[in-house]
Amino acid sequence: MTKLLLSLHVLAAIVAVGPITVAASMFPPSARKALAEPGSEQAVSSLRLLHRICRVYGGVGIAVPALGFVTAMSMGVLGDAWLIASMLLTALAAMVLLALVLPRQEEILEGMAAAGPVARGEGEGAVTVGSAVSAQTTAQLAMFTGVFNLLWATVTVLMIVRPGSTTGA
């Protein structure tokens, strides 16, 4: 039973967390591209898709710690320091995703939808008032996404190396 639970836990991590890390990492550069191409519906559609992937797989990702907890119980390692650290880092990663990454993505999407390019003046001296989204917002999002990805990378290493484990892994 332990092998089945461990397999499901690893599969859930790959299927759920993998798409989030990729889509979240693609969002900031795609947002900068959409900002550089005001009025491009294709660029905005790409952003909506990336955000939807992050939201949906974020919900599916609940299976990862749930299966991990059940697996740890069956293996009798719930009190091990590496597992406790992994659980804390997983909780922190979830908080970063829910409190920092997804809201910033929504802010960028709303800013692009609300502002739309408006031209003032005519000819070469025309000024385009772009979206309310700043380069700072996309940079912050990139930073938060990097923190999220680093947390998951650290959890992955802890799951493989298991410092102090007596299993010889």
PLY file of the C-alpha trace (Angstrom):
ply
format ascii 1.0
element vertex 169
property float x
property float y
property float z
element edge 168
property int vertex1
property int vertex2
end_header
0.00 0.00 0.00
2.87 2.36 0.80
4.31 2.00 -2.70
0.93 2.82 -4.24
0.51 5.90 -2.01
4.04 7.07 -2.75
3.47 6.59 -6.48
0.22 8.58 -6.35
1.94 11.32 -4.31
4.78 11.64 -6.83
2.39 11.54 -9.81
0.20 14.22 -8.21
3.28 16.39 -7.65
4.36 16.02 -11.27
0.89 16.50 -12.77
-0.23 19.34 -10.49
2.85 21.30 -9.46
4.70 20.99 -12.76
2.13 22.93 -14.81
1.86 25.62 -12.12
5.60 26.23 -12.04
5.82 26.40 -15.82
2.70 28.54 -16.37
3.54 30.88 -13.47
7.07 31.30 -14.83
5.76 32.08 -18.31
3.26 34.67 -17.08
5.60 37.64 -16.31
7.43 37.60 -19.67
4.11 37.10 -21.46
2.68 40.06 -19.53
5.64 42.22 -20.60
5.05 41.13 -24.20
1.34 41.98 -23.91
2.26 45.40 -22.49
4.60 45.99 -25.41
1.82 45.11 -27.87
-1.21 47.13 -26.67
-4.44 45.90 -28.13
-3.12 42.42 -28.93
-5.97 40.09 -28.05
-3.72 37.07 -28.63
-1.26 38.25 -25.98
-4.04 38.86 -23.46
-5.62 35.48 -24.28
-2.29 33.81 -23.56
-2.17 35.53 -20.18
-5.71 34.39 -19.37
-4.80 30.82 -20.25
-1.65 30.86 -18.11
-3.60 32.29 -15.18
-6.33 29.66 -15.57
-3.69 26.91 -15.57
-2.23 28.28 -12.33
-5.66 28.51 -10.68
-6.95 25.11 -11.75
-3.77 23.18 -11.06
-3.39 25.07 -7.79
-6.68 23.49 -6.73
-5.64 20.06 -8.01
-2.34 20.54 -6.14
-4.15 20.00 -2.82
-3.77 16.30 -3.61
0.02 16.53 -3.26
0.23 17.32 0.47
-2.85 15.18 1.20
-1.29 12.12 -0.43
2.07 13.01 1.07
0.62 13.08 4.58
-1.09 9.71 4.14
2.10 8.26 2.65
4.21 9.60 5.54
1.78 8.05 8.03
2.02 4.67 6.33
5.83 4.91 6.29
5.99 6.00 9.93
8.06 9.13 9.21
5.67 11.89 10.33
8.08 13.00 13.07
11.19 13.18 10.87
12.75 16.63 10.60
13.06 16.49 6.79
9.35 15.75 6.47
8.31 18.47 8.91
10.51 20.95 7.01
8.96 19.78 3.73
5.43 20.25 5.08
6.26 23.75 6.32
7.83 24.69 2.98
4.84 23.25 1.11
2.48 25.35 3.24
4.65 28.41 2.58
4.62 27.69 -1.17
0.82 27.45 -1.10
0.63 30.78 0.73
2.95 32.42 -1.82
0.80 31.10 -4.67
-2.52 32.11 -3.09
-1.50 35.44 -1.55
1.13 36.77 -3.96
1.25 35.04 -7.35
-2.42 34.56 -8.27
-3.54 38.01 -7.05
-0.74 39.71 -9.02
-1.71 37.77 -12.13
-5.33 38.87 -11.66
-4.20 42.47 -11.08
-2.25 42.42 -14.34
-5.18 40.91 -16.27
-7.63 43.43 -14.80
-5.23 46.30 -15.49
-4.89 45.30 -19.12
-8.61 44.83 -19.56
-9.56 48.08 -17.83
-7.04 50.42 -19.39
-6.94 49.51 -23.05
-4.82 51.81 -25.20
-6.15 55.32 -25.71
-4.43 57.65 -28.15
-4.12 61.34 -27.35
-3.15 63.67 -30.13
-2.43 62.88 -33.73
0.56 62.02 -35.86
4.08 61.54 -34.54
3.41 63.46 -31.32
0.57 61.14 -30.28
0.81 59.74 -26.78
-0.55 56.31 -25.99
-1.86 55.86 -22.51
-1.32 52.17 -21.91
-2.51 49.93 -19.17
-2.37 50.58 -15.48
0.09 47.68 -15.20
3.63 48.77 -14.54
6.93 47.05 -15.19
7.32 46.96 -11.41
4.19 44.81 -11.10
5.50 42.25 -13.58
8.91 42.29 -11.86
7.29 41.65 -8.47
5.26 38.84 -9.96
8.43 37.31 -11.43
10.09 37.52 -8.01
7.14 35.90 -6.21
6.98 33.19 -8.86
10.69 32.54 -8.40
10.19 32.19 -4.65
7.30 29.77 -5.25
9.43 27.68 -7.62
12.43 27.72 -5.27
10.26 26.49 -2.41
9.02 23.58 -4.51
12.54 22.77 -5.67
13.68 22.68 -2.05
10.80 20.38 -1.09
11.69 18.09 -4.00
15.32 17.89 -2.86
14.24 17.17 0.72
11.95 14.39 -0.52
14.80 12.78 -2.44
17.73 13.29 -0.07
15.81 12.93 3.23
18.59 14.17 5.52
18.95 11.98 8.60
16.89 9.21 7.06
17.85 5.68 8.02
16.62 4.23 4.73
19.94 4.90 3.02
18.46 7.08 0.29
0 1
1 2
2 3
3 4
4 5
5 6
6 7
7 8
8 9
9 10
10 11
11 12
12 13
13 14
14 15
15 16
16 17
17 18
18 19
19 20
20 21
21 22
22 23
23 24
24 25
25 26
26 27
27 28
28 29
29 30
30 31
31 32
32 33
33 34
34 35
35 36
36 37
37 38
38 39
39 40
40 41
41 42
42 43
43 44
44 45
45 46
46 47
47 48
48 49
49 50
50 51
51 52
52 53
53 54
54 55
55 56
56 57
57 58
58 59
59 60
60 61
61 62
62 63
63 64
64 65
65 66
66 67
67 68
68 69
69 70
70 71
71 72
72 73
73 74
74 75
75 76
76 77
77 78
78 79
79 80
80 81
81 82
82 83
83 84
84 85
85 86
86 87
87 88
88 89
89 90
90 91
91 92
92 93
93 94
94 95
95 96
96 97
97 98
98 99
99 100
100 101
101 102
102 103
103 104
104 105
105 106
106 107
107 108
108 109
109 110
110 111
111 112
112 113
113 114
114 115
115 116
116 117
117 118
118 119
119 120
120 121
121 122
122 123
123 124
124 125
125 126
126 127
127 128
128 129
129 130
130 131
131 132
132 133
133 134
134 135
135 136
136 137
137 138
138 139
139 140
140 141
141 142
142 143
143 144
144 145
145 146
146 147
147 148
148 149
149 150
150 151
151 152
152 153
153 154
154 155
155 156
156 157
157 158
158 159
159 160
160 161
161 162
162 163
163 164
164 165
165 166
166 167
167 168
